[in-house]
Amino acid sequence: MVIQTAVYSIIIITVFMALVLVYINRKLVSFDPLSEPKGVVLLMIMAAQTVDNMVKTKTNEKVAKYLAPYIMTIAAYIFLSNIAGLFSLETPTSNYSVTLALAVITCILIEVYSAKGRGVKGYIKSWFEPLAPFVVMNIMSKFSTLLSLSLRLFGNILSGSILMSVIYQMLGNISKLIPVIGQFNIVGVIIAPALHFYFDLFAGVMQAFIFITLSVSFIGKELPDKQ
């Protein structure tokens, strides 16, 4: 059985996140609520408030209470996966099975909150609106959301990885024109960091933000109201 190399990156990122969460939990448990928050505690409070406010804006307080932790976790996972290439790991989100799994989770949540908001009868009825024959179109709409979320993240991260590979090869060929030191791809060492900043770091942040924003927006649209 052939194991995809992305599996190792997924394991490393998951273990790293688990260790970080254990560390953060210890800091929060030992934090005195009467003292001024600093360092990790302050950072986590700011991050939690930002995500919580974003989710509340698109949904409501009741939904945000349960949805915000998922959104914050998935944002951290996608971000770490997107920048894995900076640490010589394969980028998990450049593997479609990973982005598809993330999109499936979001789509399940969309249907769960739709059923909760509309009730069982209202949820079943929504599949046949505005007329019964439109059930086919409604089913296709559900799959289009799944494909949109998964392919957008996958395509953007994969294209960045491919571009960086091509750029490294091009810079390596240019470096060979330089006597003696050219064999070490000296041009790539000088130019690549700036490109990594965009394709890995900046794009990694943006794609994580886009994914969670769309996820929250799609869930919010299924709620009957936001009061």
Secondary structure, DSSP 8 states (H G I E B T S, - for coil): ----THHHHHHHHHHHHHHHHHHHHHHHHT--TTS---HHHHHHHHHHHHHHHHHHHHS-HHHHHHHHHHHHHHHHHHHHHHTGGGGT---GGGSHHHHHHHHHHHHHHHHHHHHHHHHHHHHHHHTT-SSGGGHHHHHHHHHHHHHHHHHHHHHHHHHHHHHHHHHHHHHHHHHTTSTTGGGG-HHHHHHHHHHHIIIIIIHHHHHHHHHHHHHHHHHHHTSS---
